[in-house]
Amino acid sequence: MNEKDVREAVKQIRHALARSPLAADTAEGIHTFWLKWAEPRPHWTVTEKALLKLERKGEVERVRLEGGREMWRKATKS
């Protein structure tokens, strides 16, 4: 997996959440609709890896839904 693509995804996710802090979507949705990719578009798992990095830093969190789906959103501070 290309680390440059992961870094770009991290940057774009941060920017998207700064613009729309209440936004939430699946990793695939974020990859497809939030991020601007040059063609050929990398596989959506690049975005998943970026989300996992942001989760470790406490910037995003995942919400597990019924059926095993996961939504990602800006981390809520408790």
C-alpha atoms as a printed R data frame, in Angstrom:
   type eleno elety resid chain resno       x      y       z
1  ATOM     1    CA   MET     A     1   0.000  0.000   0.000
2  ATOM     2    CA   ASN     A     2   1.285  3.436  -0.932
3  ATOM     3    CA   GLU     A     3   1.980  5.488   2.217
4  ATOM     4    CA   LYS     A     4   1.799  8.708   0.185
5  ATOM     5    CA   ASP     A     5  -1.840  7.890  -0.623
6  ATOM     6    CA   VAL     A     6  -2.537  7.189   3.058
7  ATOM     7    CA   ARG     A     7  -1.011 10.542   4.081
8  ATOM     8    CA   GLU     A     8  -3.111 12.304   1.435
9  ATOM     9    CA   ALA     A     9  -6.258 10.569   2.702
10 ATOM    10    CA   VAL     A    10  -5.452 11.651   6.299
11 ATOM    11    CA   LYS     A    11  -5.036 15.241   5.126
12 ATOM    12    CA   GLN     A    12  -8.283 15.242   3.144
13 ATOM    13    CA   ILE     A    13 -10.285 13.579   5.943
14 ATOM    14    CA   ARG     A    14  -9.079 16.229   8.407
15 ATOM    15    CA   HIS     A    15 -10.056 18.957   5.960
16 ATOM    16    CA   ALA     A    16 -13.506 17.427   5.338
17 ATOM    17    CA   LEU     A    17 -14.211 17.134   9.067
18 ATOM    18    CA   ALA     A    18 -13.070 20.710   9.672
19 ATOM    19    CA   ARG     A    19 -15.629 21.858   7.073
20 ATOM    20    CA   SER     A    20 -18.397 19.508   8.263
21 ATOM    21    CA   PRO     A    21 -17.714 18.397  11.849
22 ATOM    22    CA   LEU     A    22 -20.977 16.436  12.140
23 ATOM    23    CA   ALA     A    23 -20.371 14.370   8.999
24 ATOM    24    CA   ALA     A    24 -20.242 10.570   9.258
25 ATOM    25    CA   ASP     A    25 -19.893  7.816   6.674
26 ATOM    26    CA   THR     A    26 -18.490  4.371   6.029
27 ATOM    27    CA   ALA     A    27 -14.859  4.039   4.976
28 ATOM    28    CA   GLU     A    28 -16.029  3.254   1.445
29 ATOM    29    CA   GLY     A    29 -18.318  6.296   1.439
30 ATOM    30    CA   ILE     A    30 -15.570  8.571   2.712
31 ATOM    31    CA   HIS     A    31 -13.226  7.218   0.047
32 ATOM    32    CA   THR     A    32 -15.777  7.679  -2.730
33 ATOM    33    CA   PHE     A    33 -17.557 10.904  -1.805
34 ATOM    34    CA   TRP     A    34 -15.337 12.907   0.548
35 ATOM    35    CA   LEU     A    35 -11.913 12.517  -1.030
36 ATOM    36    CA   LYS     A    36 -10.686 13.805  -4.373
37 ATOM    37    CA   TRP     A    37  -8.435 11.268  -6.043
38 ATOM    38    CA   ALA     A    38  -6.447 11.427  -9.243
39 ATOM    39    CA   GLU     A    39  -7.112  8.543 -11.599
40 ATOM    40    CA   PRO     A    40  -6.480  5.747 -11.186
41 ATOM    41    CA   ARG     A    41  -8.162  5.944  -7.790
42 ATOM    42    CA   PRO     A    42  -6.441  3.866  -5.091
43 ATOM    43    CA   HIS     A    43  -8.353  1.035  -3.430
44 ATOM    44    CA   TRP     A    44 -10.698  2.126  -0.629
45 ATOM    45    CA   THR     A    45  -8.520  0.319   1.932
46 ATOM    46    CA   VAL     A    46  -6.123  3.300   1.676
47 ATOM    47    CA   THR     A    47  -8.854  5.392   3.279
48 ATOM    48    CA   GLU     A    48  -9.519  2.676   5.851
49 ATOM    49    CA   LYS     A    49  -5.842  2.739   6.853
50 ATOM    50    CA   ALA     A    50  -5.951  6.540   7.113
51 ATOM    51    CA   LEU     A    51  -9.028  6.308   9.352
52 ATOM    52    CA   LEU     A    52  -7.277  3.803  11.609
53 ATOM    53    CA   LYS     A    53  -4.320  6.200  11.953
54 ATOM    54    CA   LEU     A    54  -6.672  9.053  12.836
55 ATOM    55    CA   GLU     A    55  -8.497  6.818  15.308
56 ATOM    56    CA   ARG     A    56  -5.232  5.993  17.100
57 ATOM    57    CA   LYS     A    57  -4.583  9.749  17.398
58 ATOM    58    CA   GLY     A    58  -8.058 10.305  18.833
59 ATOM    59    CA   GLU     A    59  -9.234 12.434  15.901
60 ATOM    60    CA   VAL     A    60 -11.977 10.121  14.594
61 ATOM    61    CA   GLU     A    61 -14.054  7.344  16.044
62 ATOM    62    CA   ARG     A    62 -16.009  4.475  14.600
63 ATOM    63    CA   VAL     A    63 -19.581  3.661  15.449
64 ATOM    64    CA   ARG     A    64 -20.524  0.028  14.964
65 ATOM    65    CA   LEU     A    65 -23.943 -0.488  13.422
66 ATOM    66    CA   GLU     A    66 -26.169 -3.538  13.250
67 ATOM    67    CA   GLY     A    67 -25.086 -5.994  10.590
68 ATOM    68    CA   GLY     A    68 -21.387 -5.365  11.173
69 ATOM    69    CA   ARG     A    69 -21.191 -2.025   9.337
70 ATOM    70    CA   GLU     A    70 -19.070  0.800  10.724
71 ATOM    71    CA   MET     A    71 -19.541  4.533  10.415
72 ATOM    72    CA   TRP     A    72 -16.699  6.955  10.988
73 ATOM    73    CA   ARG     A    73 -17.038 10.454  12.442
74 ATOM    74    CA   LYS     A    74 -15.059 13.134  14.207
75 ATOM    75    CA   ALA     A    75 -14.183 11.942  17.713
76 ATOM    76    CA   THR     A    76 -16.431 13.206  20.444
77 ATOM    77    CA   LYS     A    77 -14.574 14.429  23.479
78 ATOM    78    CA   SER     A    78 -15.912 13.007  26.729
